[in-house]
Amino acid sequence: MFVAAVLLGLAIVVEVGATAALPRTGGFTNPAWTAAVLAGYGLSIWLLAKVVDTLPVSVTYAVWSGAGTALVAALGVLVLGEHLDAVKVAGLAAIIVGVVLINLQGAH
């Protein structure tokens, strides 16, 4: 279980990094950045495939997508100069609550 959680965390970090690098691909016209993004997504999915050998796919995907969404939004604000407003904060809070609820249900 611990190894699966670590792999899931790594999958999230890799996917967030690949997503944050998307603007640098120039619409997939920059070969180096395009390769890095595709490799990141590929590695992230491979790690997810390893995680679902141990954890339920519903919980795994909910945590991966929810945490990834929240982290990408945070990076967008902190690193990429995007703006955060009340609607975005409410949406991110809803995602976090949803991930917590799914995890609580999966724990029973």
Secondary structure, 3 states (H helix, E strand, C coil): CHHHHHHHHHHHHHHHHHHHHHHHHCCCCCHHHHHHHHHHHHHHHHHHHHHCCCCCHHHHHHHHHHHHHHHHHHHHHHCCCCCCCHHHHHHHHHHHHHHHHHHHHHCC
